[in-house]
Structure formats: C-alpha cells, structure tokens
Amino acid sequence: MLRNRQSLFVAAGLLAALAPVCLAQQVGQAAQPVAQAAAEQPAMLRVGDRLDSARLHQVTRPGLYGMSEAPSGSRYGIVDGKLIRYDPESAQVLSIIRQVDRIVD
C-alpha cells in the first residue's frame, strides 16, 4: 500500500512539472496561425496611399454604385471591398467613399 502511494506521488509530481511545458507548447502552436494570417492580410487602405494595380478594380459605370461621373482628374475604383476615388496618374487614393458588397460593373 505504501509503495502504491509513493508511485502515485511521483506520478503526480511529474505531471505537475510537465503540465506547464505542454500547455505553453499548445498556446504557441495556436498563436502561429493567427500571426501568419495577420501577416498575410493587406494593410488597411488610407487616403494618400499609393495603389497596387493588382488590387484595384476600375469602376467603368459609376451609376451602378449610385455615383455620378468622377470629378476631373480622378476616377472611381474598388480596392479590398471599398469604393474609392483615386488619381489615375499618381495612383494615389483621394477618398474612401464606402464599403461595397460586390463588384457590379
């Protein structure tokens, strides 16, 4: 009986010593996909940013989005689901108008 009790204490002590290490590994493994996903997302679009042409959809029919023709020297486009106005010569974002659900033109 005494021998079983000693084995139980040894097992409990070993478990107590290894538990924090196992938990830390699990937390570290769970955090890696979150960090990778954050690194893969494009940066938030802001006024003044230069556009990446691969991300830009040029709006050819602004009326479908409830807009009139863009002011002289600018065009409308969609980047990352946002309707924007941009300068086609400098590829600079002039304004962010609103979120759009889908591209319709």
Order of alpha helices (4+ residues) and beta strands (2+ residues): alpha-beta-beta-beta-beta
